[in-house]
Amino acid sequence: MRKTTYTKSIRILRHLLPALLLSLCLPAVAQTKAESKVTVPLRFDFYYDYPEVNQALEALHKAYPALTSIESIGKSEEGRDIMVLTIHNPKTGDELSKPGVWIDGNIHGNEIQAGEVCLYYANMLLTKYGENDRITKTVDRNVHYIVPVINVDGRARFFSDANTPSTNRTIRVPMDDDRDGLTDEDLYDDLDGDGHITQMRIRDPFGQYKTDPEDDRLMVRVKPGEQGEWTLLGNEGLDNDGDGRVNEDVEGYIDPNRNWGYRWYPRYVERGAGFYPFQGVGLKAIAEWMMKKPNIIMYFSFHNSGGMWLRGPASKDENLPPRDVQLYDYLGQNAEKMTPGYRYMPSWQLYPTYGDAGEFAYNIVGAYSFVGELFMGSQETYRKDITKPVDDRDASSRERMKFNDHLGLGEMYRPWAKYTHPQYGEIEIGGWTKMTSRLPQPFMLTELVHRNASVILLAAENTPDIKLEVFDVKELGRNLHRVRVRLSNQKAMPSMLAQSAASKLHPQDQLKASGVKIIAGGRITNLLHDKVTYKEHKPELQFLTVPGFGKEEFEFLVEGKGTLKLEYVSQKSGKRAAEVKL
């Protein structure tokens, strides 16, 4: 009896052993597979979730410790870290002595490919350093501050929660949208449990829609006099609080791009403004961190839809100094060529905004500011003549569905399916999934991030590069010398924004002369005719801005012998020094 039992046990173990070994191996295999997604060089054929973004930053820092540093700027409402990767070569100078370029993305939680642009640019700078002359020069000459995800809670929840392509934009500050004394109590509901918030519709002979005769997955509006078939009920959801409405108090809403401290307006003017500027704790931490980096002169913030390069002003009642517009035009017009289909324009022409991050960067931080709106829906809809505007929305929807069928492998759209709703009764649920509409499919991602990263590189290359030289020394007699000094800028970007100089929020560039007695000093207005405008007080200290692709020249009258020391000091352009023995 015991022998029989023992034999049976051996047989059972023989059968179970392979399964046991497989079960032991599977977690390790799965973990290895998950970890392999984050490798250096980084891949861009998929979207990184929030933990993977941080893993990617850590991996880049680990692979290139001599060129990078990584830190948390601060924490979000839900306690997640907002990470920044700083890239520069410390052997070529201190961080704050170099023109700073700020790049961020994903300020709205659903705009995830904006983070991929930031990661791609960081990956490009580091993996090509020492191999590509343009990359090597900008890493040596500039410092880059790269924040792939501003809205860290939003990105995390966009991946983990059911969403539409346009939901989950807010920062996580509970708000009472319907003024019933409760906050965020009527969220969207994933009724069919597929991980997406799609649309609900109900049969209605008086509805405004009917089934598209060319594709029964789509609907078209009925014409006057036609009988309807469907009424759209909105996004998937229930009346969770019993007030007779569905989805009327979803998460938030504080728009993280309307809560900054420049020209902030209250909620009755600007939806999503919050109760006061920097109500978002993460936004406040970012602003404070940026103000500790006075060298930032170029700012990029990437968003996810529209195909645009937007500059200020954000409202029509503001005007920019012509000198700043000149630089914007130079960069913006080149950016249009590098990203075909994008439009370069002032942001107010799209719609006016108040309290947005780009305006804070331009007016307070003192940086030229661009918003990159990344994806173009036209990339998914075939048109014979792309120069003409879309005048047939139904035809465009059909072409988009063909894109889903032929290129998206049918995974972008959920066919309509019946569902019994506790409030509406028999309805149907279906529509576009969350990773569509505002996001390129992964096979399209690499080109998008490369083109936009190349625009950042162009801007970084054109940050001011100042050269200080003594170009003429003349003995005048009576123990006097005339010394002429030139500050030249080999790049398109001036050494300081005209707006910053006008607002007086930032110190102007300075040229200091010392070491000997300065009798007089001033700006040379016409070198050929020896025209000089002398400064009445403190001639040894001259204030200036070096224009893009331009120069400023100064003359000093010096008494006595010795060494004349010259120092140029600029918040945005660094320091330069020269000296001459007299």
C-alpha positions in Angstrom: 0.0 0.0 0.0 2.7 2.4 0.9 4.8 1.4 -2.1 1.8 2.1 -4.4 1.2 5.5 -2.8 4.9 6.4 -3.2 4.9 5.3 -6.9 1.9 7.5 -7.5 3.5 10.4 -5.8 6.6 10.1 -8.0 4.4 10.0 -11.1 2.5 13.1 -10.0 5.8 15.0 -9.3 7.1 14.1 -12.7 4.1 15.6 -14.3 4.1 18.7 -12.0 7.9 19.4 -12.1 7.9 21.1 -15.5 5.0 23.2 -14.5 6.6 24.1 -11.2 9.9 25.0 -12.9 8.0 27.1 -15.5 6.1 28.9 -12.7 9.3 29.7 -11.0 10.9 31.1 -14.2 7.9 33.1 -15.4 8.2 36.0 -12.9 11.9 36.4 -13.7 11.2 36.2 -17.5 8.4 38.7 -17.1 10.5 41.0 -15.1 13.4 40.8 -17.5 11.0 41.5 -20.4 9.6 44.6 -18.6 13.1 45.9 -17.7 14.3 45.4 -21.2 11.9 48.1 -22.4 14.1 50.7 -20.7 17.5 50.4 -22.3 20.1 52.9 -23.5 19.9 54.0 -26.2 16.2 54.5 -25.5 13.6 53.0 -27.8 10.7 55.0 -29.2 8.4 52.4 -30.6 6.1 52.5 -27.6 4.9 54.9 -24.9 6.6 55.0 -21.5 4.3 55.0 -18.5 5.3 57.2 -15.5 7.6 54.7 -13.7 9.3 53.9 -17.0 9.9 57.6 -17.7 11.8 57.8 -14.4 13.6 54.6 -15.2 14.6 56.0 -18.5 16.0 59.2 -16.9 17.9 57.1 -14.3 19.3 54.8 -17.1 20.6 57.8 -19.0 22.2 59.3 -15.9 23.8 55.9 -15.1 25.1 55.5 -18.6 26.5 59.1 -18.8 27.2 60.3 -15.2 29.9 62.7 -16.4 27.4 64.7 -18.4 24.2 64.4 -16.3 22.7 65.0 -13.0 19.2 64.0 -11.9 17.0 65.3 -9.1 13.4 65.7 -8.0 12.1 69.3 -8.4 9.3 68.6 -6.0 6.3 66.4 -5.4 2.8 66.4 -6.8 -0.5 66.4 -5.0 -0.4 62.6 -4.9 3.2 62.5 -3.8 4.9 61.6 -7.0 8.3 63.0 -7.9 8.7 65.6 -10.7 12.1 64.6 -12.1 14.6 66.8 -14.0 17.6 65.6 -15.9 20.3 68.2 -16.3 22.7 67.8 -19.2 26.0 69.7 -19.8 29.7 69.2 -19.7 31.1 70.6 -16.4 34.6 70.5 -17.9 33.7 73.4 -20.2 32.3 75.7 -17.4 29.9 76.0 -14.5 26.3 75.3 -15.1 25.0 78.8 -14.5 27.7 80.3 -16.7 26.1 78.7 -19.8 22.9 79.6 -21.7 20.2 77.4 -20.3 17.6 75.5 -22.4 14.5 74.3 -20.6 12.4 71.4 -22.2 9.3 70.1 -20.6 6.2 68.0 -21.6 3.0 66.4 -20.4 1.7 69.4 -18.5 -1.7 67.9 -19.3 -2.0 64.4 -18.1 -3.3 63.0 -21.4 -0.6 64.6 -23.6 1.9 61.8 -23.2 3.9 62.0 -26.4 5.2 65.3 -25.2 7.2 63.4 -22.6 8.6 61.2 -25.4 10.0 64.3 -27.2 11.9 65.2 -24.0 13.2 61.7 -23.6 14.3 61.6 -27.2 16.1 64.9 -27.0 18.0 63.8 -23.9 18.8 60.4 -25.5 20.0 62.2 -28.7 22.3 64.6 -26.8 23.9 61.8 -24.8 24.2 59.0 -27.2 25.6 61.2 -30.0 27.9 63.3 -27.8 31.5 63.0 -29.1 30.3 61.5 -32.4 28.3 64.4 -33.9 29.8 67.9 -34.0 26.5 69.8 -33.6 25.5 67.7 -30.5 29.0 67.9 -29.0 29.1 71.6 -29.3 25.7 72.3 -27.7 26.4 69.9 -24.8 29.7 71.7 -24.2 28.3 75.2 -24.6 24.8 74.9 -23.2 23.0 73.4 -20.2 19.8 71.6 -20.8 17.1 71.1 -18.1 14.8 68.3 -19.2 11.5 67.6 -17.4 9.6 65.0 -19.4 6.5 65.0 -17.2 5.1 68.1 -15.5 1.8 66.5 -14.6 3.1 63.3 -13.0 -0.2 62.3 -11.4 -1.9 62.8 -14.7 0.5 60.6 -16.7 0.4 57.9 -14.2 -3.4 57.9 -14.1 -3.8 58.1 -17.9 -2.0 54.8 -18.2 -3.6 53.1 -15.2 -7.2 54.4 -15.4 -9.8 54.2 -18.1 -9.8 57.4 -20.0 -10.9 59.1 -23.3 -8.1 60.7 -25.4 -9.0 64.0 -23.8 -9.7 63.3 -20.2 -7.3 63.3 -17.2 -5.8 66.7 -18.1 -6.1 68.2 -14.6 -3.8 68.3 -11.6 -5.2 66.3 -8.7 -6.8 69.0 -6.6 -10.4 68.0 -5.7 -13.0 70.6 -6.9 -16.7 70.9 -6.6 -17.7 71.5 -10.2 -21.5 71.2 -9.7 -21.6 73.1 -6.4 -23.3 70.4 -4.5 -20.9 70.4 -1.6 -19.1 67.3 -2.8 -15.9 67.0 -4.8 -15.1 64.7 -7.8 -18.0 62.5 -6.9 -19.4 61.8 -10.4 -16.4 60.5 -12.4 -16.5 58.7 -15.7 -17.3 55.0 -15.4 -15.8 52.2 -17.5 -19.1 50.4 -18.0 -17.9 47.6 -20.2 -14.6 47.2 -18.4 -12.3 47.5 -21.4 -9.9 50.0 -19.9 -11.3 52.9 -22.1 -13.9 55.5 -21.7 -15.8 55.6 -25.0 -19.2 56.9 -26.1 -22.8 56.0 -25.2 -25.7 56.3 -27.6 -29.4 55.4 -27.5 -31.9 54.8 -30.2 -34.1 57.8 -30.7 -36.2 58.6 -33.8 -35.9 62.3 -32.9 -32.1 62.1 -32.5 -29.6 64.2 -34.5 -27.6 61.2 -35.8 -28.2 58.2 -38.0 -25.9 55.3 -39.0 -23.5 56.2 -41.7 -24.7 54.3 -44.8 -21.0 53.8 -45.9 -19.7 52.5 -42.6 -22.1 51.3 -39.9 -19.5 51.9 -37.2 -19.9 55.6 -37.7 -22.7 58.1 -37.5 -23.6 61.1 -39.6 -25.8 64.0 -38.7 -29.4 63.9 -40.1 -30.4 66.6 -42.6 -33.4 68.8 -41.9 -36.5 66.8 -42.4 -34.7 63.4 -42.0 -35.7 61.0 -39.3 -33.1 60.5 -36.7 -31.8 57.2 -35.3 -29.4 57.9 -32.5 -28.8 60.4 -29.7 -25.3 60.7 -28.3 -25.3 60.5 -24.5 -21.7 61.5 -24.0 -18.8 59.6 -22.4 -19.4 56.3 -20.5 -20.7 57.0 -17.0 -23.4 56.7 -14.4 -25.3 59.1 -12.2 -23.2 58.3 -9.2 -24.5 60.9 -6.9 -28.2 60.7 -7.8 -28.6 64.3 -8.9 -30.1 63.4 -12.4 -26.9 64.1 -14.2 -24.0 61.9 -15.5 -20.3 62.8 -15.3 -21.0 66.3 -14.2 -18.2 66.4 -11.5 -15.2 64.5 -12.7 -11.6 64.9 -11.5 -10.4 68.4 -10.8 -10.6 70.7 -12.7 -7.5 72.9 -12.4 -5.8 73.3 -15.7 -2.0 73.1 -15.0 -1.5 75.4 -17.9 -3.8 78.1 -16.5 -2.5 78.3 -12.9 0.9 80.1 -13.3 1.7 83.4 -11.8 1.7 85.7 -14.8 -1.6 87.4 -15.8 -3.5 84.8 -13.8 -7.3 85.5 -14.0 -10.0 83.9 -11.8 -12.2 81.0 -12.8 -15.0 83.2 -14.1 -12.6 84.5 -16.8 -10.4 81.5 -17.4 -11.8 78.0 -16.9 -9.4 75.8 -14.9 -7.6 78.7 -13.3 -8.0 77.5 -9.8 -8.6 79.7 -6.8 -5.2 81.4 -6.8 -1.9 81.2 -8.8 0.3 78.2 -8.1 -2.5 76.3 -6.3 -0.9 73.3 -7.8 2.0 72.3 -5.4 4.0 70.8 -8.2 3.7 73.9 -10.4 4.8 76.1 -7.5 7.9 73.8 -6.9 8.7 74.0 -10.6 8.5 77.8 -10.7 10.7 78.2 -7.7 13.3 75.8 -9.2 13.3 77.7 -12.5 13.9 81.0 -10.7 17.1 79.5 -9.2 18.3 79.0 -12.8 18.7 82.6 -14.1 20.6 81.3 -17.1 17.5 79.9 -18.7 17.0 81.8 -22.0 15.1 79.3 -24.1 12.0 77.4 -23.0 10.1 74.7 -24.8 6.9 73.1 -23.5 5.4 70.3 -25.6 1.7 69.5 -25.8 0.0 66.9 -27.9 -2.4 68.0 -30.7 -2.7 70.6 -33.5 0.6 70.7 -35.3 1.7 74.2 -34.2 4.6 76.3 -32.9 3.0 78.8 -30.6 4.7 81.9 -29.2 3.4 84.8 -27.1 1.6 86.9 -26.5 -1.3 84.8 -25.2 -3.8 87.5 -25.4 -4.5 90.1 -28.1 -4.1 93.1 -25.8 -0.4 92.5 -25.3 2.4 93.3 -27.7 5.9 92.0 -27.9 9.0 94.1 -28.5 10.0 93.9 -32.2 13.5 92.6 -31.4 12.0 89.6 -29.6 9.5 89.0 -32.5 12.5 89.0 -34.9 14.1 86.1 -33.0 10.8 84.3 -32.7 10.3 84.6 -36.5 13.8 83.3 -37.2 13.3 80.2 -35.1 9.6 79.7 -35.9 9.9 79.9 -39.6 12.7 77.4 -39.6 10.7 75.2 -37.3 7.8 75.2 -39.8 10.2 73.8 -42.5 11.5 71.1 -40.1 8.1 69.9 -39.1 6.0 70.0 -42.4 2.4 70.8 -41.7 3.0 72.7 -38.5 2.0 76.4 -38.3 4.0 79.0 -36.5 1.8 81.7 -34.9 1.1 83.8 -31.8 -0.9 81.7 -29.4 -3.8 84.2 -29.0 -4.7 83.6 -32.6 -5.7 80.1 -31.5 -7.5 81.3 -28.4 -6.5 83.7 -25.6 -5.2 82.2 -22.4 -4.3 83.6 -19.0 -1.9 82.2 -16.4 -0.1 79.8 -18.7 3.4 78.5 -18.3 4.8 79.9 -21.5 3.9 83.4 -20.6 5.4 82.9 -17.2 8.6 81.7 -18.8 8.8 84.7 -21.2 7.8 87.5 -18.8 9.1 86.3 -15.5 11.9 83.8 -16.2 13.2 85.9 -19.1 13.3 83.1 -21.7 12.1 82.9 -25.3 9.1 80.5 -25.1 7.7 78.1 -27.6 4.8 75.6 -27.2 5.0 72.7 -29.6 1.6 71.1 -30.4 2.7 67.8 -31.7 0.2 65.5 -33.4 -1.8 66.3 -36.6 -5.0 64.4 -37.2 -4.5 64.9 -40.9 -1.8 62.2 -40.7 -4.5 59.7 -40.3 -6.9 61.0 -42.9 -6.2 60.7 -46.6 -7.0 63.8 -48.7 -6.2 64.1 -52.4 -5.5 67.8 -52.1 -3.9 68.5 -48.7 -3.7 72.2 -49.4 -7.5 72.6 -49.1 -9.2 72.7 -45.8 -11.4 69.8 -44.6 -14.9 70.6 -45.8 -16.4 67.1 -45.4 -16.2 65.8 -41.9 -18.0 62.6 -42.7 -15.5 61.7 -45.4 -12.7 62.5 -43.0 -14.2 60.2 -40.4 -14.4 57.4 -42.9 -10.8 57.9 -43.9 -9.8 57.8 -40.3 -11.6 54.5 -39.9 -9.7 53.1 -42.9 -6.5 54.1 -41.1 -7.7 52.2 -38.1 -8.5 49.1 -40.2 -5.3 49.1 -42.4 -2.6 50.7 -40.2 -4.0 50.5 -36.7 -4.8 46.8 -37.1 -8.3 47.6 -36.0 -7.2 48.3 -32.4 -8.0 52.0 -32.3 -11.8 51.7 -32.3 -14.3 49.7 -30.2 -17.4 48.6 -32.2 -20.8 49.5 -30.8 -22.1 47.0 -28.3 -25.3 46.7 -26.3 -25.4 47.6 -22.7 -28.2 47.9 -20.1 -27.7 51.3 -18.3 -29.3 51.8 -14.9 -30.5 55.3 -15.8 -30.9 55.2 -19.6 -32.0 51.6 -20.2 -30.9 49.8 -23.4 -28.0 51.7 -24.9 -24.9 51.0 -27.0 -21.2 51.7 -26.0 -18.4 52.2 -28.5 -15.9 54.6 -30.1 -12.3 55.6 -30.2 -10.0 54.3 -27.5 -7.8 56.5 -25.2 -4.5 56.0 -27.1 -6.0 57.6 -30.3 -7.2 60.9 -31.7 -4.5 63.1 -30.0 -1.6 60.5 -30.1 0.2 59.1 -33.0 0.3 55.3 -33.3 3.6 54.0 -32.0 4.9 53.2 -35.5 4.6 57.0 -36.2 6.3 58.2 -33.0 10.0 58.1 -34.0 9.7 60.6 -36.8 7.6 62.9 -34.7 10.0 63.1 -31.8 13.0 63.4 -34.0 11.7 66.3 -36.0 10.6 68.2 -32.8 13.9 67.4 -31.0 15.8 68.8 -34.0 13.9 72.1 -33.5 15.1 72.2 -29.9 18.7 71.6 -31.1 18.4 74.5 -33.6 17.3 76.8 -30.8 20.0 75.7 -28.5 22.6 76.2 -31.2 21.3 79.8 -31.6 21.5 80.8 -27.9 23.9 83.7 -27.5 27.6 83.1 -27.9 29.5 86.2 -26.9 33.1 87.1 -27.8 34.9 89.8 -26.0 38.0 91.4 -27.7 40.1 94.6 -27.4 40.4 95.6 -31.0 42.1 99.0 -30.7 44.6 100.6 -28.3 45.9 104.1 -29.0 48.2 106.3 -26.9 46.8 109.9 -26.8 49.6 111.6 -24.9 49.5 113.2 -21.4 49.5 109.8 -19.9 46.2 108.8 -21.6 45.2 105.8 -23.7 42.1 105.1 -25.7 41.0 101.5 -25.5 38.2 100.2 -27.8 36.4 97.0 -26.9 34.0 94.8 -29.0 31.4 92.4 -27.8 30.1 90.3 -30.7 27.4 87.6 -30.9 27.8 84.9 -33.4 24.3 83.5 -32.9 20.7 84.6 -33.7 19.6 85.0 -30.1 20.4 88.3 -28.3 22.1 88.2 -25.0 19.0 89.3 -23.2 15.3 89.5 -24.1 14.0 93.0 -25.0 11.0 92.3 -22.8 13.3 91.5 -19.8 15.3 94.7 -20.3 12.1 96.7 -20.5 10.4 95.1 -17.4 13.6 95.5 -15.3 13.0 92.2 -13.6 16.5 91.0 -14.6 19.9 92.7 -14.4 21.2 94.0 -17.7 24.4 92.7 -19.1 27.4 94.6 -17.8 30.8 95.5 -19.2 33.2 96.4 -16.3 36.6 98.1 -16.6 39.0 98.0 -13.7 42.7 98.0 -12.8 43.5 101.5 -13.9 41.8 104.9 -13.7 38.9 105.3 -16.1 38.4 108.9 -17.1 35.6 108.3 -19.6 33.7 105.5 -21.2 30.8 105.0 -23.5 29.2 103.2 -26.5 30.6 103.7 -29.9 27.7 104.7 -32.2 29.7 105.3 -35.4 33.2 103.8 -35.6 34.1 105.3 -38.9 33.3 108.8 -37.7 34.6 108.3 -34.1 31.2 109.0 -32.7 30.9 107.9 -29.0 28.1 108.5 -26.5 29.9 108.8 -23.2 28.2 107.7 -19.9 28.0 110.5 -17.4 28.3 108.5 -14.2 30.5 105.5 -13.4 32.0 105.3 -16.9 33.8 102.1 -15.8 30.4 100.3 -15.8 28.5 100.0 -19.1 25.1 98.4 -19.5 24.2 96.6 -22.8 22.5 93.9 -24.7 24.4 92.2 -27.5 22.0 91.7 -30.4 21.7 88.5 -32.4 24.2 88.2 -35.2 25.5 91.6 -34.1 27.9 93.6 -31.9 28.3 96.4 -29.4 31.5 98.5 -29.2 32.7 100.6 -26.4 35.5 103.1 -25.8 37.4 103.8 -22.6 39.7 106.7 -21.9 42.3 105.5 -19.4 44.8 107.5 -17.3 48.1 106.0 -16.2 50.0 102.8 -16.7 49.1 99.3 -15.7 46.8 96.5 -16.7 43.3 97.3 -17.8 40.9 94.4 -16.9 37.7 94.0 -18.8 34.9 91.7 -17.7 31.5 91.0 -19.4 28.8 89.6 -17.1 25.5 88.3 -18.3 22.8 86.2 -16.6 21.9 84.5 -19.8 25.2 84.5 -21.7 27.8 83.9 -19.0 31.0 85.7 -18.3 33.9 86.8 -20.6 37.2 88.5 -19.6 40.1 90.2 -21.3 43.0 92.4 -20.3 45.5 94.8 -21.9 48.8 96.2 -20.6 49.2 99.9 -21.0 
